[in-house]
């Protein structure tokens, strides 16, 4: 078994200014998306200019931050936000909802499409392959923060947490918790690296409009739902039904349906 190496969530302290690893992972994700977008825009047949890429990423970043944080407070925050409304603005403490961020990005991309007179799904097809590396970076941020752990496991990569740092995970005075699934790393690999490879190579060939967007929604929904089977749900929410259904799975179900529908529409008649 492995022991979780406690990592100070603050990467750099400069007097009153504190830079958190969680924020740096988001910055890394945005930078990776921007770089990939510019690389893809350099293709002769891309139809995108560098200025349009910069504008697109500006819209997307606003959508991620605003939608992700508001989504977290709506779906997961519950009474915590009622007791402490300033929690909404403390991004460095973690607490970003992917599903809220997705809604925020879709709204932002819709506004971008209207302003730049582009078809909405043409924009989302271009944008979808840029997302997974950012998702993976965010999950690494969750790992650094020591949050979103999985259930107990006997697998050799299960991680034991120090009872001094994570007393809520300890059931005995053994000094360490039982080995737990590092579900943040599972998600970093599945929603991050694996989803990126699928979408990047899938979109490298000409695809009908909506196909890349549909593939993103379908694969993310499946990967997220699978990992949720191993992840411990938020304590204040618990399981929603049947002793296994989580909020993450409930929110991912419409993505799976929508993804399959978009793929079916994209390839209808083919």
Buried (B, 14 or more C-beta within 10 A) or exposed (E): BEEBEEEEBEBEEEEEEEBBBBBBBBBBBBBBBBEBBBEBBEEEEBEBEEEBBEBBBEBBBBBBBBBBBBBBBBBBBEEBBEEEEEBBEEBBEBBBBBBBBBBBBBBBBBEBBEEEEBEBBBBBBBBBBBBBBBBBBBBBBBBBBBBBBBEBBEEEEBBBBBBEEBEEBBEEEEEBBBBBBBBBBBBBBBBBBBBBEBBBEBBEEEBBBBBBBBBBBBBBBBBBBBBBBBBBBBEEEEEEEEEEBBBBBBBBEEBBEBBBBBBEBBEEEE
